[in-house]
Amino acid sequence: MAGNTEPLSPRAKLAVTAGKAAAAVSRAAGRGSGSVIGGRVALKLDPDLLARLAGHLDVVLVSATNGKTTTTRLIAEALRASGPVVSNALGANMPAGITSALAGGSDAKYGVIEVDEKYLAGVARDVTPKAIALLNLSRDQLDRAAETRMLAEKWREGLAGSKALIIANADDPLIVWAASSSANVVWVAAGQEWKDDAWSCPSCGGVMQRPGDDWFCAECGFRRPTPSWALSGDHVLDPHGSAWPIKLQLPGRANKANATTSAAVAAAFGVPPQVALERMFSVQAVAGRYDVVTFMERELRLLLAKNPAGWLETFSLIDPPPTPVIMSVNARGADGTDTSWLWDVDYTRLAGHPIFVLGDRKLDLAVRLEVAGLDFQVCESLDEAVQQAPPGRIEVIANYTAFQDLRRRVGN
């Protein structure tokens, strides 16, 4: 049930008004949506504002290394079948951005909130969620994020004693370890293609055994729980054994996994799988991801890949050779300034594609591709890369700030 429905105090109202004003100034100055600065101003005036704004909402939090923005969007669409939703759909997922999003949801019934991994436990304390969806954990932003086992431990400690229903990926040992401190967990077999961060047991440090889709630690007995929801091909299997077809406009197996978790979350809020999955079909793109745009009379598909697991998933959904591929990598604050993760990506999967490289750290990527034995061209701009690319739709893959740069260039 939703919590407190009392009207906001004068202090909270002032904080919301000031935050919206700061956001409007930021937008007018061309500095983005203004959600982060608006939230910071509001929280400065009322440090408890996030809890106050969430008081009347049934809240679900979504956190992961990859897929949280898309899953947040899918859950929001599913829950709209049952009532108005407020969500940080543009991915501003730290407390300031979340506060800005909730400030616009006074008439909403549900709050569907994406949360940065580092802030999950704190946000969960503030907003008292009804449900928390945990998708995956893998290496990302090595200079600012904790090592994955440490992050899983922080989640485990932060979620212990939580009354929220935890909807968690049974195929990721780190997620299972983090969620197992909770009394109320729904396990989802969503899969895990990237396994390089989950070969050691998070419980005892032993070597994980992985026969087929199963996993277990022979040393301490930590093992994969039995899921009640599962992705099976193009269907979601619910706890009753019924199979519901997944029909998405978003590409790739990873998004079917996101839809499976989203269906499990929606069911916890009373929305049946058939209704939830039908509503998810309306999602064509998420904050520019998967958008197909026309630029310089060429068709470009924009794809975001921020870390090794994300690049692996992206390589699985691009069109086959000889489709041209443009890759752009930056290493700004929001990306993480350490690009050593490039060496964890299997770029040999791009063999046969004409490859074009750009971005602030294009030379880092070029060295990696050279070692992988691939042919490529280094370009100074998107315009140059598009001009050099052979005919056909172009797949454009970029990490976070590089992706935003490209979106601005193509007017998306």
C-alpha positions as CSV (number, residue, x, y, z in Angstrom):
1,M,0.0,0.0,0.0
2,A,1.1,3.6,-0.5
3,G,2.2,5.5,2.5
4,N,1.5,8.9,3.8
5,T,-0.9,11.0,1.8
6,E,-0.7,14.2,3.8
7,P,-0.1,17.4,1.8
8,L,3.4,18.8,1.6
9,S,4.6,21.2,4.3
10,P,5.3,24.8,3.4
11,R,9.0,24.1,3.5
12,A,8.6,21.1,1.2
13,K,6.5,23.2,-1.2
14,L,9.1,25.9,-1.2
15,A,11.8,23.4,-1.9
16,V,9.9,21.9,-4.9
17,T,9.2,25.4,-6.3
18,A,12.8,26.4,-6.0
19,G,14.0,23.2,-7.6
20,K,11.7,23.6,-10.6
21,A,12.8,27.2,-11.0
22,A,16.5,26.1,-11.0
23,A,15.7,23.4,-13.5
24,A,14.0,25.9,-15.8
25,V,17.0,28.2,-15.7
26,S,19.3,25.3,-16.5
27,R,17.1,24.3,-19.5
28,A,17.0,27.9,-20.7
29,A,20.8,28.1,-20.6
30,G,21.0,25.0,-22.7
31,R,22.6,22.8,-20.0
32,G,20.3,19.8,-20.3
33,S,17.0,18.9,-18.6
34,G,17.9,20.6,-15.3
35,S,16.7,17.7,-13.3
36,V,19.9,17.2,-11.4
37,I,20.5,20.9,-10.4
38,G,16.8,21.2,-9.6
39,G,16.9,18.2,-7.3
40,R,20.1,19.5,-5.6
41,V,18.5,22.9,-4.9
42,A,15.3,21.2,-3.6
43,L,17.2,18.8,-1.3
44,K,19.3,21.7,0.0
45,L,16.2,23.4,1.2
46,D,14.5,20.2,2.5
47,P,16.9,17.3,3.1
48,D,13.9,15.0,3.7
49,L,12.1,16.0,0.6
50,L,12.6,12.7,-1.3
51,A,10.8,10.7,1.5
52,R,8.0,13.3,1.6
53,L,7.5,13.2,-2.2
54,A,7.3,9.4,-2.2
55,G,4.9,9.2,0.7
56,H,1.7,8.8,-1.3
57,L,3.2,6.4,-3.9
58,D,3.6,2.7,-4.3
59,V,7.2,2.7,-5.3
60,V,9.4,0.2,-7.2
61,L,13.1,0.7,-7.4
62,V,15.2,-0.7,-10.3
63,S,19.0,-1.1,-10.1
64,A,21.6,-2.9,-12.1
65,T,24.8,-2.3,-14.0
66,N,23.0,-2.8,-17.4
67,G,19.4,-2.5,-18.4
68,K,18.0,-0.4,-15.6
69,T,16.8,2.5,-17.7
70,T,15.0,0.2,-20.2
71,T,13.5,-2.0,-17.4
72,T,12.3,1.1,-15.6
73,R,10.6,2.3,-18.8
74,L,9.0,-1.2,-19.4
75,I,7.7,-1.4,-15.8
76,A,6.3,2.1,-16.0
77,E,4.4,1.3,-19.1
78,A,3.0,-1.9,-17.6
79,L,1.9,-0.2,-14.4
80,R,0.1,2.5,-16.3
81,A,-2.6,-0.1,-16.9
82,S,-3.5,0.3,-13.2
83,G,-3.0,4.0,-12.6
84,P,-0.8,7.1,-13.2
85,V,2.9,6.7,-12.9
86,V,5.8,9.1,-12.1
87,S,9.2,7.9,-13.2
88,N,12.7,9.3,-13.9
89,A,12.4,8.1,-17.4
90,L,15.5,10.0,-18.7
91,G,17.8,8.2,-16.4
92,A,18.7,10.8,-13.8
93,N,19.2,8.1,-11.2
94,M,20.9,9.7,-8.2
95,P,19.0,11.3,-5.3
96,A,18.9,14.7,-6.9
97,G,17.5,13.5,-10.2
98,I,15.0,11.2,-8.4
99,T,13.8,14.0,-6.3
100,S,13.2,16.2,-9.4
101,A,11.2,13.3,-11.0
102,L,9.0,12.7,-8.0
103,A,8.3,16.5,-7.7
104,G,6.2,16.2,-10.8
105,G,4.2,13.2,-9.6
106,S,1.7,14.7,-7.1
107,D,-1.2,12.9,-8.8
108,A,0.5,9.6,-9.5
109,K,-0.3,6.3,-7.9
110,Y,3.0,4.6,-8.7
111,G,6.6,5.7,-8.6
112,V,8.9,3.7,-10.9
113,I,12.5,4.8,-10.1
114,E,15.8,3.8,-11.6
115,V,18.6,4.0,-9.0
116,D,22.3,4.2,-9.5
117,E,23.9,1.1,-7.9
118,K,25.9,3.1,-5.3
119,Y,22.7,4.9,-4.0
120,L,20.3,2.0,-3.9
121,A,20.4,1.3,-0.1
122,G,20.0,5.0,0.8
123,V,17.1,5.6,-1.6
124,A,15.4,2.5,-0.4
125,R,15.6,3.8,3.2
126,D,14.1,7.2,2.0
127,V,11.2,6.0,-0.1
128,T,10.1,2.8,1.5
129,P,9.6,0.9,-1.7
130,K,7.0,-1.8,-2.2
131,A,9.3,-3.7,-4.6
132,I,12.9,-3.6,-5.7
133,A,14.1,-5.1,-9.0
134,L,17.7,-6.2,-9.1
135,L,18.9,-7.2,-12.6
136,N,22.7,-7.8,-12.7
137,L,26.1,-6.6,-11.4
138,S,29.2,-6.4,-13.5
139,R,32.4,-4.2,-13.8
140,D,31.6,-0.6,-14.7
141,Q,33.2,2.9,-14.2
142,L,36.2,1.3,-12.5
143,D,37.5,4.6,-11.0
144,R,34.2,5.5,-9.2
145,A,32.2,2.3,-8.6
146,A,33.1,-0.3,-6.1
147,E,34.5,-3.7,-7.1
148,T,31.4,-5.9,-7.9
149,R,31.7,-8.1,-4.9
150,M,31.9,-5.1,-2.6
151,L,28.9,-3.5,-4.2
152,A,26.9,-6.8,-3.8
153,E,27.9,-6.8,-0.1
154,K,26.7,-3.2,0.3
155,W,23.3,-4.1,-1.3
156,R,23.1,-7.2,1.0
157,E,23.7,-5.1,4.1
158,G,21.4,-2.3,2.9
159,L,18.5,-4.6,2.0
160,A,18.6,-6.7,5.1
161,G,15.4,-6.3,7.0
162,S,13.7,-4.5,4.2
163,K,10.0,-5.1,3.9
164,A,10.1,-4.6,0.1
165,L,9.5,-7.5,-2.2
166,I,12.8,-8.1,-4.0
167,I,12.5,-9.3,-7.6
168,A,15.9,-10.6,-8.5
169,N,17.8,-12.4,-11.3
170,A,18.5,-16.0,-10.2
171,D,21.2,-16.4,-12.9
172,D,23.6,-13.8,-11.5
173,P,25.4,-15.1,-8.3
174,L,26.2,-11.5,-7.2
175,I,22.5,-10.6,-7.4
176,V,21.5,-13.7,-5.5
177,W,24.0,-13.0,-2.8
178,A,22.8,-9.4,-2.5
179,A,19.1,-10.4,-2.4
180,S,19.5,-13.3,-0.1
181,S,19.5,-11.1,3.0
182,S,15.9,-10.3,2.3
183,A,13.0,-12.3,3.6
184,N,10.7,-11.8,0.6
185,V,12.3,-12.6,-2.8
186,V,10.8,-13.5,-6.1
187,W,13.5,-15.2,-8.3
188,V,13.5,-14.6,-12.1
189,A,15.5,-16.7,-14.6
190,A,16.5,-13.8,-16.7
191,G,19.9,-15.2,-17.9
192,Q,23.4,-13.9,-17.7
193,E,25.5,-13.8,-20.9
194,W,28.4,-12.0,-19.3
195,K,29.9,-14.2,-16.6
196,D,33.4,-12.9,-16.1
197,D,32.5,-11.1,-12.9
198,A,30.8,-14.1,-11.3
199,W,33.3,-17.0,-11.4
200,S,34.2,-16.8,-7.7
201,C,31.7,-17.4,-5.0
202,P,30.5,-14.2,-3.3
203,S,29.8,-16.1,-0.1
204,C,33.2,-17.8,0.5
205,G,35.5,-16.9,-2.4
206,G,35.5,-20.4,-3.8
207,V,35.4,-21.2,-7.5
208,M,31.9,-21.3,-8.9
209,Q,30.8,-24.4,-10.8
210,R,28.6,-23.7,-13.9
211,P,27.1,-26.8,-15.4
212,G,24.7,-25.6,-18.2
213,D,22.5,-22.8,-16.9
214,D,22.9,-23.8,-13.3
215,W,25.6,-22.6,-10.9
216,F,26.8,-23.5,-7.4
217,C,29.7,-23.3,-5.1
218,A,31.0,-26.8,-4.1
219,E,32.9,-25.4,-1.2
220,C,30.1,-23.6,0.8
221,G,26.9,-24.8,-0.9
222,F,25.8,-21.4,-2.2
223,R,23.8,-22.1,-5.3
224,R,21.2,-20.9,-7.8
225,P,17.8,-20.6,-6.3
226,T,14.7,-22.1,-8.0
227,P,13.1,-19.3,-10.1
228,S,9.3,-18.8,-10.2
229,W,9.5,-16.6,-13.3
230,A,11.6,-17.4,-16.4
231,L,12.5,-16.2,-19.9
232,S,12.0,-19.1,-22.3
233,G,12.7,-18.2,-25.9
234,D,10.1,-15.6,-26.9
235,H,7.9,-16.2,-23.9
236,V,7.6,-15.4,-20.2
237,L,6.8,-18.3,-17.9
238,D,4.9,-17.3,-14.9
239,P,4.8,-19.1,-11.5
240,H,1.7,-21.1,-12.7
241,G,3.6,-22.5,-15.7
242,S,1.7,-20.3,-18.2
243,A,3.7,-19.0,-21.2
244,W,3.0,-15.4,-22.3
245,P,4.4,-14.2,-25.6
246,I,6.9,-11.3,-25.6
247,K,6.4,-8.9,-28.4
248,L,8.8,-5.9,-28.2
249,Q,9.9,-3.3,-30.6
250,L,13.2,-3.2,-28.7
251,P,15.8,-5.6,-30.1
252,G,17.8,-8.4,-28.5
253,R,17.7,-11.1,-25.9
254,A,18.7,-8.7,-23.1
255,N,15.4,-6.7,-23.6
256,K,13.4,-9.9,-23.5
257,A,15.1,-10.5,-20.1
258,N,14.2,-7.0,-19.1
259,A,10.6,-7.6,-20.1
260,T,10.5,-10.8,-18.0
261,T,11.6,-9.0,-14.9
262,S,9.2,-6.2,-15.7
263,A,6.3,-8.7,-15.9
264,A,7.2,-10.2,-12.5
265,V,7.3,-6.7,-11.0
266,A,3.9,-5.7,-12.6
267,A,2.3,-8.9,-11.2
268,A,3.4,-7.8,-7.8
269,F,1.3,-4.7,-8.3
270,G,-1.7,-6.6,-9.6
271,V,-1.1,-6.2,-13.3
272,P,-1.5,-9.6,-15.2
273,P,1.4,-10.7,-17.4
274,Q,-0.7,-10.5,-20.6
275,V,-1.7,-6.9,-19.9
276,A,1.9,-5.9,-18.9
277,L,3.6,-7.5,-21.9
278,E,1.1,-6.0,-24.3
279,R,1.7,-2.5,-22.9
280,M,5.5,-3.0,-23.2
281,F,5.1,-3.3,-27.0
282,S,4.5,0.5,-27.2
283,V,8.2,1.2,-26.1
284,Q,10.2,1.9,-29.3
285,A,13.2,3.6,-27.8
286,V,14.5,4.6,-24.4
287,A,16.2,7.9,-23.9
288,G,17.5,7.7,-27.5
289,R,18.7,4.1,-27.2
290,Y,17.7,2.0,-30.2
291,D,16.4,5.0,-32.1
292,V,16.9,4.9,-35.9
293,V,17.6,8.4,-37.2
294,T,18.4,9.9,-40.6
295,F,21.7,11.9,-40.7
296,M,23.5,13.1,-43.9
297,E,20.9,11.1,-45.9
298,R,22.0,7.9,-44.1
299,E,20.1,5.7,-41.7
300,L,21.8,5.3,-38.3
301,R,20.7,3.1,-35.4
302,L,21.9,4.5,-32.0
303,L,23.1,2.0,-29.5
304,L,24.4,2.6,-26.0
305,A,27.1,0.3,-24.5
306,K,28.9,1.5,-21.3
307,N,30.9,-1.5,-20.2
308,P,32.0,-5.0,-21.3
309,A,28.7,-6.7,-20.5
310,G,26.8,-4.0,-22.4
311,W,29.1,-4.2,-25.4
312,L,28.7,-8.0,-25.5
313,E,24.9,-7.7,-25.6
314,T,25.1,-5.0,-28.2
315,F,27.3,-7.1,-30.5
316,S,24.6,-9.8,-30.4
317,L,21.9,-7.5,-31.8
318,I,23.6,-5.5,-34.6
319,D,23.0,-6.4,-38.2
320,P,25.5,-8.9,-39.7
321,P,28.5,-8.0,-41.9
322,P,29.0,-6.1,-44.1
323,T,26.9,-3.6,-42.1
324,P,29.2,-0.6,-41.2
325,V,29.8,0.0,-37.5
326,I,30.8,3.4,-35.9
327,M,32.1,3.2,-32.4
328,S,32.7,6.2,-30.1
329,V,34.3,6.1,-26.7
330,N,34.8,9.0,-24.2
331,A,36.3,8.8,-20.7
332,R,34.6,11.8,-18.9
333,G,33.4,11.8,-15.4
334,A,30.1,10.2,-16.1
335,D,31.8,7.4,-18.1
336,G,34.6,6.7,-15.7
337,T,38.0,7.9,-16.6
338,D,39.7,4.5,-16.7
339,T,39.4,2.9,-20.1
340,S,41.1,-0.4,-19.2
341,W,37.7,-2.1,-19.5
342,L,38.2,-1.9,-23.3
343,W,40.5,-4.9,-23.0
344,D,37.7,-7.0,-21.5
345,V,35.5,-6.7,-24.6
346,D,35.8,-9.3,-27.3
347,Y,35.9,-7.0,-30.4
348,T,36.7,-10.0,-32.7
349,R,33.0,-10.4,-32.9
350,L,33.1,-7.4,-35.3
351,A,35.2,-9.2,-37.8
352,G,33.8,-8.5,-41.3
353,H,32.2,-5.2,-40.4
354,P,33.7,-2.0,-41.8
355,I,34.6,-0.2,-38.6
356,F,35.0,3.5,-37.9
357,V,36.3,4.9,-34.6
358,L,35.8,8.3,-33.0
359,G,35.4,10.0,-29.6
360,D,37.7,11.5,-27.0
361,R,39.4,8.2,-26.4
362,K,39.4,7.0,-30.0
363,L,43.1,6.1,-29.9
364,D,42.6,3.9,-26.8
365,L,39.9,2.0,-28.8
366,A,42.1,2.0,-31.9
367,V,44.9,0.2,-30.0
368,R,42.5,-2.4,-28.7
369,L,41.1,-3.1,-32.2
370,E,44.7,-3.2,-33.6
371,V,45.5,-6.0,-31.1
372,A,42.3,-7.8,-32.0
373,G,43.5,-7.9,-35.6
374,L,40.6,-5.8,-37.0
375,D,40.6,-3.3,-39.9
376,F,39.3,0.1,-38.9
377,Q,39.5,3.8,-39.7
378,V,40.0,6.5,-37.1
379,C,37.8,9.5,-37.7
380,E,37.7,13.0,-36.2
381,S,33.9,13.4,-36.3
382,L,30.6,11.5,-36.9
383,D,30.3,13.4,-40.2
384,E,33.6,12.0,-41.4
385,A,32.7,8.5,-40.4
386,V,29.3,8.6,-42.1
387,Q,30.9,9.9,-45.3
388,Q,33.5,7.1,-45.3
389,A,31.0,4.3,-44.5
390,P,29.8,2.0,-47.3
391,P,26.1,1.9,-48.2
392,G,23.5,0.5,-45.9
393,R,22.2,1.3,-42.4
394,I,25.0,2.1,-40.0
395,E,25.1,0.7,-36.4
396,V,26.4,3.4,-34.1
397,I,27.7,2.2,-30.7
398,A,28.8,4.6,-28.0
399,N,29.4,4.8,-24.3
400,Y,27.5,7.3,-22.1
401,T,28.8,10.8,-22.8
402,A,29.8,9.8,-26.4
403,F,26.2,8.7,-26.9
404,Q,24.9,12.0,-25.7
405,D,27.3,13.8,-28.0
406,L,26.1,11.8,-31.0
407,R,22.5,12.4,-30.1
408,R,23.1,16.2,-30.1
409,R,24.9,16.0,-33.4
410,V,22.1,14.1,-35.2
411,G,19.4,16.3,-33.5
412,N,17.9,13.4,-31.5
